[in-house]
Amino acid sequence: MSPRATNYVKQNELYSEEKVEAKQCDLVKDDIPFEPETAQFAQFIFVLSGISPEHHGPVVKKIYDQLAPGAVLFLRDYGKYDMAQLRFASRGNQKLKDNFYVASDRTRRYYFTVEEITELFGKQGGFEVIEVKNHYRMVENRKESKTMHRVWIQARFRKPMYQNSISPELVLSPAKKEDSSEKSLEMEKSEDPEPVVIVQVEEEELIEETVSLVQQDEETKSLE
Ligand SMILES: C[S@@+](CC[C@H](N)C(=O)[O-])C[C@H]1O[C@@H](n2cnc3c(N)ncnc32)[C@H](O)[C@@H]1O
């Protein structure tokens, strides 16, 4: 991990160690170097897509444990059928797994669906789902008269506010669920004060439109 990002934070004139502490860690290999349940919020902006899918569950668990009860996690990341994904797919030699590719700079790109993100953070991760939706953006490069059709996922999740902290595995594991059925039921029933919004992708239409844009834009290198 590069220390550049944490250095940027520390150099900001508003940075004060009394209020903020900037440290770096590898979310796959390291423990997060802060006391558990102390973070007031978390931002995952194009982070999870760079991590192999087999590590997604454990990384979400680390973040869950780090957040204080009631804290919100904000996420934006690549969505399935994003134009860059179709470019990877059309080249054919950069695919590692379904929806998972290696870019020419050797970094990884995973493309998520709304359902996957909802499952990962909500049902498996123990977060309350505030909102998960696709965010579409047409990015125009006027100089080159090119249009790029981006598909991103935008989401917010909240760590539940219950008093006795229950690990998400209590809900996931059938054996433990039986042992602690009272607590698990309580967690499953907990009502979110905000409605869940899930926007579905019109897949056929999106693929057709995006494939034709990809064909027009085969030479665009900036998409990765
Ligand atoms: C595409 S950059 C996005 C940076 C920033 N959030 C933004 O939107 O400009 C991906 C970020 O994910 C971080 N990242 C990727 N894998 C990581 C890991 N295993 N542990 C911690 N951070 C990771 C990288 O350090 C990098 O800062």
The ligand as an SDF file (V2000), in Angstrom:
LIG
                    3D

 27 29  0  0  0  0  0  0  0  0999 V2000
   -8.9180    3.2050   -7.5980 C   0  0  0  0  0  0  0  0  0  0  0  0
   -8.2250    3.7110   -6.0740 S   0  0  0  0  0  0  0  0  0  0  0  0
   -9.4770    4.7260   -5.4370 C   0  0  0  0  0  0  0  0  0  0  0  0
   -8.9190    5.7660   -4.5720 C   0  0  0  0  0  0  0  0  0  0  0  0
   -9.9250    6.7920   -4.0170 C   0  0  0  0  0  0  0  0  0  0  0  0
  -10.8960    6.1410   -3.1590 N   0  0  0  0  0  0  0  0  0  0  0  0
  -10.5630    7.5330   -5.1300 C   0  0  0  0  0  0  0  0  0  0  0  0
  -11.7670    7.3620   -5.3990 O   0  0  0  0  0  0  0  0  0  0  0  0
   -9.8750    8.3200   -5.7800 O   0  0  0  0  0  0  0  0  0  0  0  0
   -8.3320    2.2250   -5.1870 C   0  0  0  0  0  0  0  0  0  0  0  0
   -7.9410    2.3460   -3.7410 C   0  0  0  0  0  0  0  0  0  0  0  0
   -8.1880    1.1120   -3.0990 O   0  0  0  0  0  0  0  0  0  0  0  0
   -7.1390    0.8690   -2.2010 C   0  0  0  0  0  0  0  0  0  0  0  0
   -7.0110   -0.5690   -1.9940 N   0  0  0  0  0  0  0  0  0  0  0  0
   -7.0000   -1.5540   -2.9190 C   0  0  0  0  0  0  0  0  0  0  0  0
   -6.7640   -2.7540   -2.3450 N   0  0  0  0  0  0  0  0  0  0  0  0
   -6.6180   -2.5050   -1.0120 C   0  0  0  0  0  0  0  0  0  0  0  0
   -6.3360   -3.3260    0.1210 C   0  0  0  0  0  0  0  0  0  0  0  0
   -6.1260   -4.6440   -0.0100 N   0  0  0  0  0  0  0  0  0  0  0  0
   -6.2510   -2.7330    1.3330 N   0  0  0  0  0  0  0  0  0  0  0  0
   -6.4340   -1.3930    1.4720 C   0  0  0  0  0  0  0  0  0  0  0  0
   -6.7080   -0.5650    0.4460 N   0  0  0  0  0  0  0  0  0  0  0  0
   -6.7880   -1.1180   -0.7870 C   0  0  0  0  0  0  0  0  0  0  0  0
   -5.9160    1.4260   -2.8940 C   0  0  0  0  0  0  0  0  0  0  0  0
   -4.9030    1.7280   -1.9960 O   0  0  0  0  0  0  0  0  0  0  0  0
   -6.4700    2.6700   -3.5410 C   0  0  0  0  0  0  0  0  0  0  0  0
   -6.3500    3.7870   -2.7000 O   0  0  0  0  0  0  0  0  0  0  0  0
  1  2  1  0
  2  3  1  0
  2 10  1  0
  3  4  1  0
  4  5  1  0
  5  6  1  0
  5  7  1  0
  7  8  2  0
  7  9  1  0
 10 11  1  0
 11 12  1  0
 11 26  1  0
 12 13  1  0
 13 14  1  0
 13 24  1  0
 14 15  1  0
 14 23  1  0
 15 16  2  0
 16 17  1  0
 17 18  1  0
 17 23  2  0
 18 19  1  0
 18 20  2  0
 20 21  1  0
 21 22  2  0
 22 23  1  0
 24 25  1  0
 24 26  1  0
 26 27  1  0
M  CHG  2   2   1   9  -1
M  END
$$$$
